[in-house]
């Protein structure tokens, strides 16, 4: 028993001597000149964290584990005479933290009276900063050494890390914030370069700056997190470029995806011409653009995720043209050439410049570049399918995409077939020969059905286009089935699905059912999304002869649009685009109301509606047509003809103007039947399913006498068949 006590006493004596030796090294190190000073991290490094492994290290580890308690070790440190109470606890706390004893480390750190040592730390930092500025050594010595300040700041940081490890995030953030408060108040002009090069002060400060926002986020305090990020970026902390860029990126990500809205930053020094972000998205965009500029200046390495986040932010704000400019400014070789072209095409397409986007894709898909690049082929086909003038090219791009797939991914194959069907459908509207048009329509429907089979008809986009194509080919039962299925897939959230279903029902002359559907859709839709639904409801009421209710519905629609315009103009919302979003809808509503008043022979009200339309858009083919119809109903045929001609000057393919010019010319009798027929033929080339054009063409043939009665009969028959299946609004 006695020998055991002796061994324990000898072991404790050895531990005491080792600790005293460390303390003597520390004291002597502080007395050395700066160029000979030994870093604390080297003096106090424990052998159990070294890279080499030996039997002596195992023996030392065993000795460390035999320390009785914290108080005994703390007493040994104080008795060395080199460290005060707080510094001793800082060293011991770091030792416990490095061993992984988080709770023990926190117990040690909590014994440090931070409030008591803070004034000394501030004074020491301030004097060191002044001495560096004046480059003088004549000032009185500071109350603490810079090494002691560094040691205590590290202790505060490790205390914050310990609290974080125990899930006490708010306390951890408050502890971490103390470090920044001490340094910022001591050095209001910021840290000089190499301020803490002879100790760990700068390293600890950098870690604290990075950690603080993360702790506030973990504590579910987004406002404090944002303030911490701004503080980290606006104060002169002497952070290296990489760390600064990391903080900027993390801040931008938090602004974009946190779900909250921060107040605009209040900068202490702000020039009048400087840009101040007004909301989260603008601030995130600014940060990400700064990061891209650093990449262009080769200050930091290329990070593709920066461009991904910027793309998301600018797509939300309608700034895709600005994104294109940023991509174009990147140095050659920063981005992959293929990715660069594709990204630029997406930007221009999203900004409404489809032609530029298509030209970029064509360049990318040239034989010299990547002729089989699938995403570009699909996008090119999509753009072409939206423009009848490029529909034939869209067919080619979609077929090339299918060839490059070679029966691989069924999902991508479904997308390619869907785009092929859309392009074939668009191309069928521009062909002259009936046989070719029917053939294209059959191919379009087959391609869409193939797309549906490949994914078991689960893609809402495919289902929607199947319904639309069947409706335009007047296969209304199939169209109705797919329209209902589309609404089911979308959970009733798609306005265009409700509109298509309503139009199909109206084509079947089920106006009452169609109005019931539109009312249900209005009940399930937000106020700002009800515009098209209300307009369709008014047209259904007109079809049912309920003209007074239709006027009330149009009045309600225009009131909603007026409130929406005022809300948009106030700048309360950060909406995509820079123009009024429902401008065209308001224009159409005034025209519809004008047509309604014209049918009731209420000329004055019709003129008021058209004056409202002119205030929105002075150049509108639809307004010219409505004005011409107003003149025609009043018997002013020459004025009507002039108005219709003005409409064609604005929009040469405006079908109602083409038909109305033919009607007025036939009434006036000043032109030959061939001229009248040419206008109607042109209208039918643009829209083969227009019953009014067929009917008026039949009248022209009938007026030519017995020789053309067969053609007249065919035209009247086509007009009657189409009239039976014409919706209150076009399907597309």
C-alpha positions in Angstrom: 0.0 0.0 0.0 2.8 2.3 0.9 4.7 1.6 -2.3 1.5 2.4 -4.3 1.2 5.8 -2.5 4.9 6.5 -3.2 4.5 5.7 -6.9 1.4 8.0 -7.1 3.4 10.8 -5.3 6.3 10.4 -7.6 4.0 10.4 -10.7 2.3 13.6 -9.5 5.7 15.2 -8.9 6.7 14.3 -12.4 3.6 15.9 -13.8 4.2 19.0 -11.7 7.8 19.3 -12.9 6.7 18.8 -16.6 4.0 21.5 -16.3 6.5 23.9 -14.6 9.0 23.2 -17.4 6.3 24.2 -20.0 5.5 27.3 -18.0 9.2 28.3 -17.8 9.5 27.9 -21.6 6.4 30.0 -22.1 7.8 32.8 -19.8 11.2 32.8 -21.4 9.5 32.8 -24.8 7.7 36.0 -24.0 10.9 37.7 -22.9 12.6 36.9 -26.2 12.7 39.4 -29.0 9.8 39.1 -31.5 12.0 37.5 -34.2 13.1 34.8 -31.8 9.8 34.2 -30.1 8.5 30.6 -30.0 4.9 30.2 -31.1 2.5 29.1 -28.4 1.1 26.4 -30.6 4.6 24.8 -30.7 5.4 25.3 -27.1 2.2 23.8 -25.8 1.6 21.2 -28.4 0.8 17.8 -26.8 2.6 14.7 -27.8 -0.7 12.8 -28.2 -1.5 15.0 -31.3 1.9 14.5 -33.0 2.1 12.6 -36.3 4.7 10.0 -35.0 3.8 7.0 -32.8 6.1 5.6 -30.2 6.1 3.8 -26.8 7.2 7.0 -25.0 4.1 8.8 -26.4 1.9 6.0 -25.0 3.6 6.4 -21.6 2.9 10.2 -21.6 -0.7 9.6 -22.6 -1.1 7.3 -19.6 0.5 9.9 -17.4 -1.9 12.6 -18.6 -4.9 10.4 -17.9 -3.7 10.0 -14.3 -4.1 13.7 -13.4 -6.5 13.7 -10.4 -8.7 16.6 -11.2 -8.8 20.0 -12.8 -8.1 22.0 -9.6 -4.8 20.1 -9.0 -3.6 20.9 -12.6 -4.7 24.5 -12.3 -2.8 24.8 -9.1 0.3 23.5 -10.7 0.0 26.1 -13.5 -0.4 29.0 -11.1 2.4 27.9 -8.8 4.8 28.2 -11.7 4.5 32.0 -11.3 4.4 32.7 -15.1 0.6 32.7 -15.7 -2.3 34.3 -13.9 -5.5 32.6 -13.1 -7.3 33.3 -16.4 -4.4 32.4 -18.6 -3.9 29.1 -16.6 -7.5 28.2 -17.2 -7.2 29.1 -20.8 -4.3 26.7 -21.3 -5.9 23.9 -19.3 -9.3 24.4 -21.1 -7.6 24.1 -24.4 -5.9 20.9 -23.2 -9.2 19.4 -22.2 -10.9 20.5 -25.4 -8.1 18.9 -27.5 -8.6 15.6 -25.6 -12.3 15.8 -26.5 -13.5 16.4 -22.9 -16.0 19.1 -24.0 -17.9 19.4 -20.7 -14.7 19.5 -18.7 -13.3 22.2 -21.0 -16.4 24.2 -20.7 -16.2 24.0 -16.9 -12.6 25.4 -17.1 -13.5 28.2 -19.5 -16.5 29.3 -17.5 -14.1 30.0 -14.6 -12.4 32.7 -16.6 -13.8 36.2 -15.7 -14.0 37.6 -19.2 -15.5 40.9 -18.0 -12.5 41.5 -15.7 -9.8 40.9 -18.4 -11.6 42.5 -21.3 -10.4 46.1 -20.5 -6.8 44.9 -20.3 -7.2 43.0 -23.6 -8.7 46.1 -25.3 -6.0 48.3 -24.0 -3.3 45.9 -25.1 -4.7 45.6 -28.6 -5.2 49.4 -28.9 -1.6 50.2 -27.8 -0.2 47.6 -30.2 -2.3 49.1 -33.0 -1.1 52.7 -32.1 2.5 51.5 -31.9 2.4 49.9 -35.3 0.9 53.1 -36.8 3.6 55.4 -35.2 6.4 52.8 -35.4 7.6 53.9 -32.0 8.7 51.9 -29.0 8.7 54.7 -26.5 5.1 54.1 -25.2 4.5 52.5 -21.8 4.2 48.8 -21.8 0.7 47.4 -22.3 -1.0 45.6 -19.3 -0.8 42.3 -21.1 1.3 40.6 -23.7 -0.1 40.0 -27.1 0.4 36.3 -26.5 -1.8 36.4 -23.4 -4.5 38.3 -25.4 -4.3 35.7 -28.1 -4.5 32.9 -25.5 -7.6 34.3 -23.9 -9.3 35.0 -27.2 -8.7 31.4 -28.2 -10.2 30.3 -24.9 -13.3 32.3 -25.6 -13.5 30.8 -29.1 -13.1 27.2 -27.7 -15.7 28.0 -25.2 -18.1 28.8 -28.0 -17.1 25.6 -29.8 -17.8 23.6 -26.6 -21.2 25.2 -26.2 -21.9 24.4 -29.9 -21.0 20.8 -29.3 -23.4 20.7 -26.4 -26.2 22.2 -28.5 -26.3 25.5 -26.6 -26.1 27.5 -29.8 -27.4 30.9 -28.6 -24.9 30.9 -25.7 -22.2 29.8 -28.2 -23.0 32.7 -30.5 -22.9 35.2 -27.6 -19.5 33.9 -26.5 -18.2 34.1 -30.1 -19.5 37.6 -30.5 -17.4 38.7 -27.5 -14.2 38.1 -29.6 -15.4 40.4 -32.4 -16.6 43.1 -29.9 -13.2 43.2 -28.2 -11.2 43.4 -31.5 -13.6 45.9 -33.2 -13.8 48.3 -30.3 -10.0 48.2 -29.7 -9.1 48.6 -33.4 -12.0 50.6 -35.0 -9.9 51.2 -38.2 -9.3 47.5 -38.5 -6.3 45.2 -38.1 -3.1 46.0 -39.9 -1.4 43.4 -42.1 0.6 40.9 -40.0 -1.0 42.4 -36.8 -1.0 39.0 -35.1 1.6 37.2 -37.2 3.6 36.3 -34.1 0.7 34.6 -32.4 -2.6 32.9 -33.1 -4.7 36.0 -32.7 -5.5 36.4 -36.5 -6.2 32.7 -36.8 -8.6 32.8 -33.9 -10.3 35.9 -35.2 -10.8 34.4 -38.6 -12.4 31.3 -37.1 -14.7 33.3 -34.9 -15.8 35.5 -37.9 -16.7 32.3 -39.9 -18.3 30.6 -36.9 -20.6 33.3 -35.6 -23.2 33.4 -38.5 -23.4 29.6 -38.4 -24.1 29.6 -34.7 -26.9 32.2 -35.1 -28.4 30.1 -37.9 -28.3 27.0 -35.6 -29.9 29.1 -32.9 -32.7 29.9 -35.4 -31.9 33.6 -35.3 -31.8 34.6 -39.0 -31.7 38.4 -38.3 -28.6 38.1 -36.1 -27.0 35.7 -38.7 -27.5 38.3 -41.4 -26.0 41.1 -39.2 -23.0 38.8 -38.4 -22.4 38.2 -42.1 -22.6 41.9 -42.9 -20.3 42.7 -40.0 -17.8 40.1 -41.2 -17.7 41.6 -44.7 -17.9 45.3 -43.9 -15.3 45.6 -41.1 -11.5 45.5 -41.8 -10.6 42.2 -40.2 -7.6 41.5 -42.4 -9.2 38.3 -43.7 -7.5 36.5 -46.5 -9.2 36.5 -49.9 -10.3 32.9 -49.8 -11.9 33.2 -46.4 -13.7 36.4 -47.5 -15.0 34.7 -50.6 -16.2 31.8 -48.6 -18.2 34.1 -46.3 -19.6 36.0 -49.2 -20.8 32.8 -50.9 -22.3 31.4 -47.6 -24.1 34.7 -47.0 -25.5 34.8 -50.5 -26.8 31.3 -50.2 -28.4 32.1 -46.8 -30.1 35.2 -48.3 -31.5 33.2 -51.2 -32.8 30.1 -49.4 -33.4 31.1 -45.8 -37.0 32.0 -46.5 -36.9 35.2 -44.6 -36.6 38.8 -45.7 -33.8 41.0 -44.3 -33.9 44.7 -43.9 -31.6 46.6 -46.3 -28.0 47.1 -45.1 -27.2 50.5 -43.5 -23.7 51.4 -44.6 -21.8 53.8 -42.5 -20.0 55.3 -45.5 -22.2 55.4 -48.6 -21.7 57.5 -51.7 -24.9 58.9 -53.4 -24.2 57.0 -56.6 -23.5 53.7 -54.9 -25.9 50.8 -55.2 -27.7 49.8 -52.0 -29.6 46.4 -52.1 -33.3 46.7 -51.3 -34.0 43.1 -50.5 -32.5 39.6 -50.0 -32.3 38.8 -53.7 -30.5 42.0 -54.7 -28.0 41.6 -51.9 -27.3 38.0 -52.9 -26.9 39.0 -56.5 -24.4 41.7 -55.6 -22.4 39.2 -53.5 -22.4 36.6 -56.3 -21.4 39.1 -58.9 -18.5 40.3 -56.7 -17.4 36.6 -56.5 -17.5 36.3 -60.3 -15.4 39.4 -60.6 -12.8 37.9 -58.3 -12.8 34.8 -60.5 -12.3 37.0 -63.6 -9.4 38.7 -61.8 -8.0 35.3 -60.9 -8.1 36.1 -57.1 -10.0 33.0 -56.4 -10.5 29.7 -58.2 -13.5 28.9 -60.4 -16.5 27.6 -58.5 -19.4 26.5 -60.7 -21.9 26.6 -57.9 -21.5 30.4 -57.8 -22.9 30.7 -61.3 -25.7 28.2 -60.3 -26.8 30.4 -57.4 -26.6 33.5 -59.5 -28.7 31.9 -62.2 -31.4 31.1 -59.7 -31.3 34.6 -58.2 -31.4 36.4 -61.5 -34.1 34.1 -62.9 -36.3 35.1 -59.9 -35.7 38.8 -60.5 -36.0 38.7 -64.3 -32.3 39.6 -64.8 -31.3 36.8 -67.2 -29.8 39.3 -69.6 -27.6 40.5 -66.8 -26.6 36.8 -66.1 -25.7 36.5 -69.8 -23.5 39.5 -69.5 -21.7 38.0 -66.5 -21.1 34.7 -68.4 -19.8 36.6 -71.4 -17.3 38.5 -69.2 -15.7 35.3 -67.8 -12.2 34.6 -69.1 -11.9 32.0 -71.8 -11.3 28.6 -70.3 -13.1 29.4 -67.0 -16.2 27.6 -68.2 -16.5 24.6 -70.5 -17.2 25.9 -74.0 -20.3 23.7 -74.3 -21.6 24.7 -71.0 -21.0 28.4 -71.8 -23.0 28.3 -75.0 -25.8 26.4 -73.4 -26.0 28.7 -70.4 -26.1 31.8 -72.7 -28.8 30.2 -74.7 -30.9 29.6 -71.6 -30.4 33.2 -70.5 -31.4 34.8 -73.8 -34.4 32.4 -74.1 -35.5 33.2 -70.6 -35.2 36.9 -71.4 -37.5 36.5 -74.4 -34.8 36.6 -77.1 -35.5 33.2 -78.7 -33.8 34.0 -81.9 -30.4 34.8 -80.3 -30.8 31.7 -78.1 -31.5 29.5 -81.2 -28.5 30.9 -83.0 -26.2 30.1 -80.1 -27.6 26.6 -80.0 -27.1 26.1 -83.7 -23.5 27.2 -83.3 -23.1 24.7 -80.4 -24.7 21.9 -82.5 -22.5 22.5 -85.5 -20.3 19.7 -86.7 -17.3 21.6 -85.4 -18.6 21.7 -81.9 -21.1 19.2 -80.3 -23.6 18.1 -83.0 -25.1 15.4 -80.6 -25.3 17.4 -77.4 -28.7 16.3 -76.1 -29.7 19.2 -73.9 -29.0 21.7 -76.7 -30.9 19.5 -79.2 -34.0 19.4 -77.0 -33.8 23.1 -76.2 -33.5 24.0 -79.9 -36.5 21.8 -80.7 -38.5 23.5 -78.0 -37.7 27.0 -79.3 -38.5 26.0 -82.9 -41.8 24.4 -81.8 -43.0 27.7 -80.4 -42.5 29.5 -83.7 -44.2 28.2 -86.8 -41.5 29.7 -89.0 -38.9 27.4 -87.4 -41.2 24.4 -86.9 -39.5 22.3 -89.6 -36.1 22.8 -88.0 -37.7 21.8 -84.7 -38.7 18.5 -86.2 -35.1 17.9 -87.3 -33.6 18.8 -83.9 -36.1 16.5 -82.1 -35.3 13.6 -84.4 -31.6 14.1 -84.0 -32.2 14.0 -80.2 -34.0 10.6 -80.6 -31.2 9.3 -82.7 -28.6 10.3 -80.1 -30.6 8.6 -77.4 -30.8 5.3 -79.4 -33.5 3.9 -77.0 -31.6 4.8 -73.9 -33.3 6.9 -71.1 -37.0 6.6 -71.5 -37.7 9.9 -69.7 -35.5 11.8 -72.1 -37.0 9.8 -75.0 -40.4 10.9 -73.8 -39.3 14.6 -73.8 -37.8 14.3 -77.3 -41.0 12.7 -78.6 -43.2 15.3 -77.0 -41.1 18.1 -78.6 -41.3 16.3 -81.9 -45.1 16.2 -81.6 -45.2 19.9 -80.8 -43.0 20.9 -83.7 -45.0 18.6 -86.1 -48.2 20.3 -84.9 -46.8 23.8 -85.4 -45.6 22.8 -88.9 -49.0 21.4 -89.9 -50.5 24.9 -89.6 -48.2 26.4 -92.1 -48.4 23.8 -94.9 -50.6 24.6 -97.9 -51.6 21.1 -99.1 -54.4 19.4 -97.2 -52.8 16.0 -97.5 -49.5 17.1 -96.0 -51.3 19.0 -93.2 -53.4 15.9 -92.3 -50.2 13.8 -92.4 -48.3 16.1 -90.1 -51.2 16.2 -87.6 -51.3 12.4 -87.6 -47.5 12.2 -87.0 -47.8 14.8 -84.2 -50.5 12.9 -82.4 -48.5 9.6 -82.8 -45.4 11.3 -81.4 -47.3 12.6 -78.4 -48.9 9.3 -77.7 -45.5 7.6 -77.9 -44.2 10.1 -75.4 -47.0 9.3 -73.1 -46.5 5.5 -73.4 -42.8 5.7 -72.6 -43.5 7.2 -69.1 -47.0 5.6 -68.7 -48.7 9.0 -69.2 -47.4 10.5 -65.9 -45.8 13.7 -67.3 -48.3 16.6 -67.1 -46.7 18.4 -70.0 -47.2 15.4 -72.3 -50.8 15.0 -71.1 -51.6 18.6 -71.7 -50.3 18.6 -75.2 -52.2 15.4 -75.9 -55.4 17.1 -74.9 -54.5 20.3 -76.9 -53.6 18.4 -80.1 -56.8 16.2 -79.9 -58.9 19.4 -79.3 -57.4 21.2 -82.3 -58.1 18.2 -84.5 -61.6 18.3 -83.1 -61.3 14.9 -81.3 -63.1 16.4 -78.4 -63.9 13.3 -76.4 -60.2 12.3 -76.2 -59.3 15.9 -75.5 -61.7 16.1 -72.7 -60.3 12.9 -71.1 -56.7 14.1 -71.2 -57.7 17.6 -69.9 -59.4 16.0 -66.9 -56.4 13.8 -66.3 -54.1 16.8 -66.6 -56.0 18.6 -63.9 -55.8 15.5 -61.7 -52.0 15.3 -62.2 -51.6 18.9 -61.3 -53.9 18.7 -58.3 -56.1 21.5 -59.7 -53.3 24.0 -59.4 -52.8 24.8 -63.1 -54.8 27.7 -64.6 -54.1 26.6 -68.1 -55.6 23.2 -67.4 -58.8 24.7 -66.2 -58.9 27.0 -69.2 -58.4 24.1 -71.6 -61.0 22.0 -70.0 -63.5 24.9 -70.2 -62.8 25.6 -73.8 -63.2 21.9 -74.7 -66.6 21.9 -72.9 -67.6 25.1 -74.8 -66.6 23.4 -78.1 -69.1 20.7 -77.2 -71.6 23.4 -76.5 -71.8 22.5 -72.9 -71.7 26.1 -71.8 -73.4 25.5 -68.4 -70.9 22.8 -67.5 -68.1 25.0 -68.7 -69.2 27.9 -66.5 -69.5 25.6 -63.5 -65.9 24.4 -64.1 -64.7 28.0 -64.5 -66.4 29.0 -61.2 -64.7 26.1 -59.4 -61.4 27.1 -60.9 -61.9 30.7 -59.7 -62.7 29.5 -56.1 -59.4 27.5 -56.1 -57.2 30.2 -57.5 -55.6 33.2 -56.0 -56.9 36.6 -56.8 -53.9 37.7 -58.9 -54.2 34.5 -61.1 -57.9 34.8 -61.9 -57.6 37.1 -64.9 -57.8 34.6 -67.7 -60.5 32.7 -65.9 -62.7 35.7 -65.5 -62.3 36.6 -69.1 -63.3 33.1 -70.2 -66.3 33.2 -67.8 -67.5 36.4 -69.4 -67.2 34.8 -72.9 -69.2 31.8 -71.7 -71.9 34.2 -70.4 -72.0 35.9 -73.8 -72.4 32.5 -75.4 -75.4 31.8 -73.1 -76.9 35.2 -73.9 -76.4 36.6 -70.4 -74.9 39.8 -71.6 -75.6 41.8 -68.4 -73.7 39.3 -66.3 -70.9 39.3 -68.9 -70.5 43.1 -68.5 -70.4 42.7 -64.7 -67.7 40.0 -65.0 -65.6 42.2 -67.3 -66.0 45.1 -64.9 -64.8 42.8 -62.0 -61.8 41.7 -64.1 -60.8 45.2 -65.0 -61.0 46.2 -61.3 -58.8 43.3 -60.3 -56.3 44.3 -63.0 -56.3 47.9 -61.8 -55.6 46.9 -58.2 -52.9 44.6 -59.4 -51.3 47.3 -61.5 -51.3 49.7 -58.6 -49.7 47.1 -56.3 -47.1 46.3 -58.9 -46.4 50.0 -59.4 -45.9 50.6 -55.7 -42.8 48.4 -55.8 -43.9 46.3 -52.8 -43.2 43.1 -54.6 -40.0 42.0 -56.3 -41.6 40.5 -59.5 -40.0 39.1 -62.5 -39.7 41.5 -65.4 -39.9 45.3 -65.5 -43.3 45.8 -67.1 -46.8 45.5 -66.0 -47.5 41.7 -66.0 -51.1 41.7 -67.3 -50.9 44.5 -69.8 -52.1 42.3 -72.7 -54.9 40.8 -70.6 -56.2 44.3 -69.8 -56.0 45.2 -73.5 -58.0 42.1 -74.5 -60.6 42.8 -71.8 -61.3 46.3 -73.1 -61.5 45.0 -76.7 -64.0 42.2 -75.6 -66.1 44.8 -73.8 -66.0 47.0 -76.8 -67.3 44.1 -79.0 -70.0 43.4 -76.5 -71.2 47.1 -76.6 -71.0 47.1 -80.4 -73.3 44.1 -80.5 -75.7 46.0 -78.3 -75.4 49.1 -80.5 -74.1 51.1 -77.6 -71.6 53.1 -79.6 -70.6 55.6 -76.9 -69.7 52.9 -74.4 -67.7 51.1 -77.1 -65.8 54.2 -78.0 -64.9 54.7 -74.3 -63.6 51.1 -74.1 -61.4 51.7 -77.2 -60.1 54.9 -75.8 -59.0 53.0 -72.7 -57.4 50.5 -75.0 -55.5 53.2 -76.9 -54.1 54.6 -73.7 -52.6 51.2 -72.9 -51.2 50.5 -76.4 -51.5 53.0 -79.2 -50.6 50.4 -81.8 -52.9 47.4 -81.6 -54.3 45.4 -84.5 -57.1 44.2 -82.3 -58.1 47.7 -81.4 -58.1 48.7 -85.1 -60.3 45.8 -85.9 -62.8 46.7 -83.1 -62.8 50.3 -84.3 -63.4 49.1 -87.9 -66.3 46.9 -86.7 -67.8 49.9 -84.9 -67.7 51.9 -88.1 -69.1 49.0 -90.1 -72.1 48.6 -87.8 -72.7 52.4 -88.1 -72.7 52.1 -91.9 -69.4 53.9 -92.3 -67.8 51.3 -94.6 -64.9 53.4 -96.0 -63.8 54.4 -92.5 -64.1 50.7 -91.5 -62.0 49.6 -94.4 -59.3 52.2 -93.4 -59.3 50.9 -89.8 -59.0 47.3 -90.9 -56.1 48.2 -93.2 -54.4 50.0 -90.3 -54.7 46.8 -88.4 -52.9 44.9 -91.1 -50.2 47.5 -91.3 -49.5 46.8 -87.6 -49.9 43.0 -87.8 -50.0 41.6 -91.4 -51.3 38.2 -90.2 -54.2 39.5 -88.1 -56.9 37.1 -89.2 -60.0 39.1 -88.1 -58.8 42.1 -90.1 -58.2 39.9 -93.2 -61.8 38.5 -93.0 -63.4 41.9 -92.2 -61.6 43.6 -95.2 -63.0 40.9 -97.4 -66.5 41.4 -96.0 -66.4 45.2 -96.5 -64.9 44.9 -100.0 -67.6 42.5 -101.0 -70.2 44.8 -99.6 -68.8 47.9 -101.5 -68.3 45.9 -104.7 -65.3 48.1 -105.6 -62.9 45.1 -106.0 -63.1 41.9 -108.0 -64.0 38.6 -106.4 -60.4 37.4 -106.8 -59.2 40.2 -104.5 -61.8 39.4 -101.9 -61.1 35.7 -102.2 -57.4 36.3 -101.7 -57.9 37.9 -98.3 -60.1 35.0 -97.2 -57.6 32.4 -98.6 -54.8 34.1 -96.7 -56.9 33.9 -93.5 -57.5 30.2 -94.0 -53.8 29.5 -94.6 -53.2 31.0 -91.2 -56.2 29.3 -89.5 -57.8 26.4 -91.4 -60.4 26.0 -88.6 -61.9 29.4 -88.8 -65.7 29.1 -89.6 -66.1 32.8 -90.4 -63.5 32.6 -93.2 -65.1 29.5 -94.7 -68.6 31.1 -94.5 -67.6 34.3 -96.2 -65.6 32.4 -98.8 -68.8 30.4 -99.5 -70.6 33.7 -100.0 -68.0 34.8 -102.6 -68.4 31.5 -104.5 -72.2 31.7 -104.3 -72.1 35.2 -105.8 -70.2 33.9 -108.8 -73.2 31.9 -110.0 -73.9 28.3 -110.8 -70.3 27.5 -111.9 -69.1 27.9 -108.3 -72.1 26.5 -106.4 -70.2 23.3 -105.5 -67.3 25.2 -104.0 -69.8 27.4 -102.1 -71.6 24.3 -100.7 -68.3 22.8 -99.5 -67.4 26.1 -97.9 -70.8 26.4 -96.1 -70.5 22.8 -95.0 -67.0 23.3 -93.6 -68.2 26.5 -91.8 -71.2 24.7 -90.3 -69.1 21.7 -89.0 -66.5 24.0 -87.6 -69.1 26.2 -85.9 -70.5 23.2 -84.1 -67.1 22.6 -82.5 -65.6 26.1 -82.1 -64.8 27.0 -78.5 -65.5 30.4 -77.0 -61.7 31.1 -77.1 -59.0 29.3 -79.2 -57.7 26.1 -77.6 -54.1 27.3 -77.8 
